Amino acid sequence: MANTELEKRKPTAAGTVSPAEEPSVEWGWHGSFPKGTLIAGVFVGLAMFAMIIGNHTGLTADIWLIGIGAGLLAGIGWKIHKNRTSWRR
């Protein structure tokens, strides 16, 4: 039984997840793809710019593609910046 708040927050073992906290641990792998997510985000952001070249005539589609692509790449840039400077706080 944990007596202090620090003991309550302490992980059960190095890098393991308790099945009581995360029920999905019992049926499979439990993790994330941080690098894969960033790579996929950059690919999709650049694909948005590539879709500007097409057979559409209006500028509305171009504005949406540029806006969504720029927003996605800006979000990825913010995430990379946040990850690099998080230890300094």
C-alpha positions as CSV (number, residue, x, y, z in Angstrom):
1,M,0.0,0.0,0.0
2,A,1.4,3.4,-1.0
3,N,1.8,5.8,1.9
4,T,2.9,8.9,0.2
5,E,1.9,10.7,-3.0
6,L,5.3,10.0,-4.5
7,E,4.9,6.3,-4.0
8,K,1.5,6.4,-5.6
9,R,2.9,8.1,-8.8
10,K,5.9,5.8,-8.9
11,P,5.7,3.3,-11.8
12,T,5.5,-0.4,-10.9
13,A,8.7,-1.3,-12.8
14,A,10.9,0.5,-15.3
15,G,8.9,1.0,-18.5
16,T,5.9,-1.3,-17.6
17,V,2.3,-0.4,-17.5
18,S,0.0,-1.8,-14.8
19,P,-3.0,-3.7,-16.2
20,A,-5.1,-2.1,-13.5
21,E,-4.4,1.4,-15.0
22,E,-4.5,0.3,-18.7
23,P,-6.8,-2.7,-19.4
24,S,-5.5,-2.9,-23.0
25,V,-2.2,-4.2,-21.7
26,E,-3.7,-7.7,-21.2
27,W,-4.5,-8.2,-24.9
28,G,-1.6,-6.6,-26.8
29,W,1.2,-4.1,-27.2
30,H,0.7,-0.8,-25.5
31,G,2.7,2.1,-26.8
32,S,2.8,4.9,-29.4
33,F,4.8,5.8,-32.5
34,P,6.2,9.3,-31.8
35,K,8.6,9.4,-34.8
36,G,6.2,7.6,-37.1
37,T,3.5,10.2,-36.2
38,L,5.8,13.1,-37.1
39,I,6.9,11.5,-40.4
40,A,3.3,10.8,-41.4
41,G,2.3,14.4,-40.5
42,V,5.0,15.9,-42.6
43,F,4.1,13.5,-45.5
44,V,0.4,14.5,-45.3
45,G,1.3,18.2,-45.0
46,L,3.5,18.1,-48.1
47,A,0.8,16.0,-49.9
48,M,-1.6,18.8,-49.3
49,F,0.7,21.2,-51.2
50,A,1.1,18.6,-54.0
51,M,-2.7,18.4,-54.4
52,I,-2.7,22.1,-55.5
53,I,-1.6,20.8,-58.9
54,G,-4.7,19.5,-60.4
55,N,-7.6,20.1,-62.8
56,H,-9.7,22.4,-60.5
57,T,-10.2,26.0,-61.7
58,G,-11.3,27.9,-58.5
59,L,-9.0,29.2,-55.8
60,T,-11.2,28.0,-52.9
61,A,-9.7,24.5,-53.0
62,D,-6.2,26.0,-53.2
63,I,-6.8,28.2,-50.2
64,W,-8.1,25.2,-48.1
65,L,-5.2,23.0,-49.2
66,I,-2.6,25.6,-48.4
67,G,-4.3,26.5,-45.0
68,I,-4.6,22.9,-43.9
69,G,-1.1,21.9,-45.0
70,A,0.5,25.0,-43.4
71,G,-1.5,24.4,-40.2
72,L,-0.4,20.8,-40.1
73,L,3.2,21.6,-40.7
74,A,3.1,24.4,-38.1
75,G,1.6,22.0,-35.5
76,I,4.4,19.5,-36.2
77,G,7.0,22.3,-35.9
78,W,5.5,23.3,-32.6
79,K,5.5,19.7,-31.3
80,I,9.2,19.3,-32.3
81,H,10.1,22.6,-30.6
82,K,8.1,21.7,-27.5
83,N,9.8,18.3,-27.2
84,R,13.3,19.8,-27.6
85,T,12.8,22.5,-24.9
86,S,10.6,20.6,-22.4
87,W,13.5,19.7,-20.2
88,R,14.5,23.3,-19.7
89,R,11.4,24.4,-17.8
